[in-house]
Amino acid sequence: MICHVVLYAMKPGTTERDEARLVEQARQKIPLVPGVKNFRAGRSLEGGTCAVALVMEFENAAALDAYRVDPDHQRFVKEVAGPVVSDTLRFDFRSD
């Protein structure tokens, strides 16, 4: 299994409501992308540089690679995250 962690830093002026909307949209859209397993999303409890986290698993590296180029994932990145996210940190590791 591969665990894929995404941390979002928000653009200046982004509100808590914007963050909550990003989390809700992620919860609705990302689990529908083929290959995504055990999806979780939430806002930081302590503030800091990154305000929103997405965590999901993939069966293998090929499934993660397919997710990265999936049109629905790309649409989420551009239309949902893009307007409010200033920077993205990604961390992938084997969880088995």
Backbone torsions as a table, in degrees:
resi	resn	phi	psi	omega
1	MET	NA	143.9	175.5
2	ILE	-114.2	128.2	175.8
3	CYS	-97.0	128.9	-178.6
4	HIS	-116.2	116.3	-178.9
5	VAL	-112.3	131.3	178.5
6	VAL	-124.9	127.7	176.7
7	LEU	-116.1	130.3	-178.6
8	TYR	-108.9	127.0	166.6
9	ALA	-94.1	136.4	-173.8
10	MET	-94.0	152.2	177.1
11	LYS	-66.8	150.7	175.4
12	PRO	-55.9	140.5	179.4
13	GLY	89.5	-6.5	177.9
14	THR	-70.4	137.6	-177.2
15	THR	-98.4	169.5	174.6
16	GLU	-61.5	-34.9	177.4
17	ARG	-63.5	-40.2	176.2
18	ASP	-61.5	-42.5	178.8
19	GLU	-62.7	-45.5	-179.8
20	ALA	-63.1	-38.3	178.6
21	ARG	-66.0	-40.5	177.2
22	LEU	-60.7	-45.4	179.3
23	VAL	-61.6	-46.2	-178.9
24	GLU	-62.9	-44.2	178.4
25	GLN	-63.4	-39.7	177.4
26	ALA	-62.2	-43.9	180.0
27	ARG	-63.5	-30.7	179.6
28	GLN	-81.3	-38.0	-169.2
29	LYS	-98.6	-43.9	-173.0
30	ILE	-63.5	-41.7	-180.0
31	PRO	-62.7	-16.7	178.9
32	LEU	-80.7	-14.6	179.4
33	VAL	-73.0	130.2	-178.8
34	PRO	-54.7	137.4	176.4
35	GLY	96.0	-18.6	-178.2
36	VAL	-74.6	129.8	177.7
37	LYS	-129.8	149.5	172.8
38	ASN	51.3	48.9	-177.8
39	PHE	-75.0	136.6	173.7
40	ARG	-138.4	148.3	178.0
41	ALA	-148.0	147.1	177.7
42	GLY	-171.1	169.7	178.3
43	ARG	-94.9	151.2	178.5
44	SER	-62.4	139.0	176.6
45	LEU	-83.4	-17.6	-172.3
46	GLU	-119.3	8.3	-176.5
47	GLY	71.5	-150.3	179.6
48	GLY	100.6	-169.2	-175.4
49	THR	-65.5	-44.5	-177.9
50	CYS	-103.1	126.3	-173.9
51	ALA	-99.6	-23.7	-175.2
52	VAL	-132.4	140.2	176.9
53	ALA	-126.4	141.8	171.4
54	LEU	-121.5	135.9	178.7
55	VAL	-134.6	132.7	178.9
56	MET	-151.8	166.6	178.4
57	GLU	-122.7	154.4	176.1
58	PHE	-133.5	147.7	-178.0
59	GLU	-59.1	-38.1	-176.9
60	ASN	-161.3	177.6	-177.8
61	ALA	-63.3	-34.0	179.0
62	ALA	-63.5	-39.6	178.4
63	ALA	-66.2	-39.2	176.5
64	LEU	-64.9	-43.1	178.3
65	ASP	-61.4	-41.1	179.0
66	ALA	-65.5	-38.5	177.7
67	TYR	-60.5	-44.0	-176.5
68	ARG	-58.5	-33.3	-178.0
69	VAL	-102.9	-0.6	-179.8
70	ASP	-59.1	133.4	-177.9
71	PRO	-59.6	-36.4	178.8
72	ASP	-68.5	-38.2	176.0
73	HIS	-65.7	-45.5	179.6
74	GLN	-60.9	-38.8	178.2
75	ARG	-64.6	-41.6	176.8
76	PHE	-59.7	-47.8	-178.7
77	VAL	-59.4	-45.2	-176.1
78	LYS	-75.8	-48.4	-170.4
79	GLU	-90.2	-30.1	-176.6
80	VAL	-100.7	-55.1	-178.0
81	ALA	-76.8	-41.3	-174.5
82	GLY	-49.7	-45.8	-177.8
83	PRO	-66.6	-21.0	-175.2
84	VAL	-120.3	-11.5	-175.4
85	VAL	-101.0	130.1	178.8
86	SER	-95.3	-29.5	-178.1
87	ASP	-153.2	149.3	-178.9
88	THR	-127.6	130.1	172.3
89	LEU	-110.9	134.0	179.4
90	ARG	-122.8	143.6	178.6
91	PHE	-143.6	120.9	-179.7
92	ASP	-117.6	137.6	176.9
93	PHE	-151.1	155.8	175.2
94	ARG	-76.6	129.9	-177.3
95	SER	-108.6	13.3	178.3
96	ASP	-115.2	NA	NA
